[in-house]
Amino acid sequence: MTKSGTKSSVTSTGEKSRSPARSAGRSAGSSRSGGHDATSGRNTTIVSRDSPRRGKTDWARVDALTDEDIAKAVANDPDAVPIDIDWSDAVLVVPPRKKAISIRLDEDVLDFFKREGEGYQRRMNAVLRSYMQQKSKPKKRA
């Protein structure tokens, strides 16, 4: 005897199988019924990410260029801007850690910073940092 709500069926091996009655009559799978759609007739080519790709660069010509040829090409290229930035004195600046706080502000002050758009808290921090730096400077004697 079968339970209510299930349907018994015989599998290809002759064993009984129970499946929910509500799925009886529906086919399993994701294809819609009615056969295959028409195809373009072209084969699909799959290229592995690991396989080398052929470019259009003539590497023999590039290898044959002298330093003088390269310098001439750069000088004649309108998009090649000379880099004259001196990075020898560059210093890595690590921003200080932020700390989450709760602060009470005058409504008009908060509205002023929010009106400027996104990043209002960052701008408020910049104003406070500037104030702190000005106050931290040693006072000049007259």
C-alpha positions as CSV (number, residue, x, y, z in Angstrom):
1,M,0.0,0.0,0.0
2,T,1.3,3.5,-0.9
3,K,1.1,6.6,1.2
4,S,-1.3,9.3,0.3
5,G,0.2,11.9,-2.1
6,T,2.7,9.6,-3.7
7,K,2.6,7.5,-6.9
8,S,4.3,4.2,-7.4
9,S,6.1,3.5,-10.6
10,V,8.4,0.7,-11.8
11,T,12.0,1.7,-12.9
12,S,13.9,0.1,-15.7
13,T,15.5,-2.3,-13.2
14,G,12.1,-3.5,-12.1
15,E,12.3,-1.8,-8.7
16,K,9.4,0.3,-7.4
17,S,10.0,4.0,-6.9
18,R,7.9,6.6,-5.1
19,S,7.6,10.1,-6.3
20,P,5.4,13.0,-5.1
21,A,2.1,13.0,-7.0
22,R,2.3,16.7,-7.8
23,S,5.4,16.1,-10.0
24,A,3.9,13.3,-11.9
25,G,3.3,14.2,-15.4
26,R,6.0,16.9,-15.5
27,S,9.3,16.1,-17.1
28,A,12.6,16.6,-15.3
29,G,15.2,18.9,-16.8
30,S,15.4,22.5,-17.9
31,S,14.6,22.1,-21.6
32,R,11.3,23.3,-22.8
33,S,9.2,20.7,-24.7
34,G,8.9,20.9,-28.4
35,G,12.4,19.9,-29.7
36,H,15.5,21.8,-30.4
37,D,15.7,25.4,-31.6
38,A,17.2,26.1,-35.0
39,T,21.0,26.6,-34.9
40,S,23.2,28.9,-37.0
41,G,25.1,25.9,-38.4
42,R,28.4,27.3,-37.3
43,N,30.7,25.5,-34.9
44,T,31.5,27.0,-31.5
45,T,35.2,27.4,-30.9
46,I,36.3,27.5,-27.2
47,V,39.7,29.1,-26.5
48,S,41.4,28.2,-23.2
49,R,42.7,31.0,-21.1
50,D,46.0,29.0,-20.9
51,S,46.5,28.7,-24.6
52,P,48.7,31.4,-26.2
53,R,46.9,34.0,-28.2
54,R,48.2,35.2,-31.5
55,G,48.5,39.0,-31.6
56,K,49.1,41.2,-34.6
57,T,52.5,42.6,-33.4
58,D,55.4,42.0,-35.7
59,W,57.9,41.0,-33.0
60,A,60.8,40.6,-35.5
61,R,60.4,44.2,-36.5
62,V,60.2,45.3,-32.8
63,D,63.3,43.3,-31.9
64,A,65.2,45.0,-34.9
65,L,64.5,48.5,-33.6
66,T,67.5,50.3,-32.2
67,D,67.4,52.7,-29.2
68,E,67.7,55.6,-31.6
69,D,64.7,54.4,-33.6
70,I,62.6,54.1,-30.4
71,A,63.7,57.6,-29.3
72,K,62.7,59.0,-32.7
73,A,59.3,57.3,-32.5
74,V,58.6,58.6,-29.0
75,A,59.7,62.2,-30.1
76,N,57.2,62.0,-33.0
77,D,54.4,60.6,-31.0
78,P,52.0,63.5,-29.9
79,D,50.6,61.3,-27.1
80,A,54.0,60.6,-25.5
81,V,54.3,63.3,-22.8
82,P,57.8,63.5,-21.2
83,I,57.7,62.6,-17.6
84,D,59.6,65.2,-15.5
85,I,58.3,64.4,-12.1
86,D,61.1,63.9,-9.5
87,W,60.0,61.0,-7.3
88,S,63.3,60.7,-5.5
89,D,62.0,62.6,-2.4
90,A,58.7,60.8,-2.3
91,V,57.5,59.7,1.1
92,L,54.9,57.0,1.8
93,V,52.1,58.6,3.9
94,V,50.0,56.1,5.7
95,P,46.7,57.7,6.7
96,P,45.9,57.5,10.4
97,R,43.3,55.0,11.5
98,K,39.8,56.2,11.8
99,K,37.7,55.7,15.0
100,A,33.9,55.5,15.0
101,I,32.4,58.0,17.4
102,S,29.0,59.5,18.1
103,I,29.0,63.3,17.9
104,R,26.3,66.0,18.3
105,L,26.6,68.7,15.7
106,D,24.5,71.8,15.1
107,E,21.9,71.0,12.5
108,D,22.9,73.8,10.2
109,V,26.6,72.7,10.3
110,L,25.7,69.2,9.4
111,D,23.4,70.4,6.6
112,F,26.2,72.6,5.2
113,F,28.6,69.6,4.8
114,K,25.8,67.2,3.5
115,R,24.8,69.8,0.8
116,E,28.2,69.3,-0.7
117,G,27.4,65.7,-1.5
118,E,29.0,62.4,-0.8
119,G,32.1,62.4,1.4
120,Y,30.8,65.0,3.9
121,Q,32.3,63.1,6.9
122,R,35.7,63.0,5.1
123,R,35.4,66.8,4.5
124,M,34.5,67.4,8.2
125,N,37.5,65.3,9.2
126,A,39.7,67.4,6.9
127,V,38.5,70.7,8.4
128,L,39.1,69.3,11.9
129,R,42.6,68.1,10.9
130,S,43.5,71.5,9.5
131,Y,42.3,73.2,12.7
132,M,44.4,70.7,14.7
133,Q,47.5,71.3,12.6
134,Q,47.1,75.1,12.9
135,K,46.8,74.8,16.7
136,S,49.7,72.4,17.0
137,K,52.2,74.8,15.2
138,P,54.6,76.5,17.6
139,K,53.6,80.1,18.2
140,K,55.9,82.8,16.7
141,R,57.2,85.4,19.1
142,A,57.0,89.0,18.1
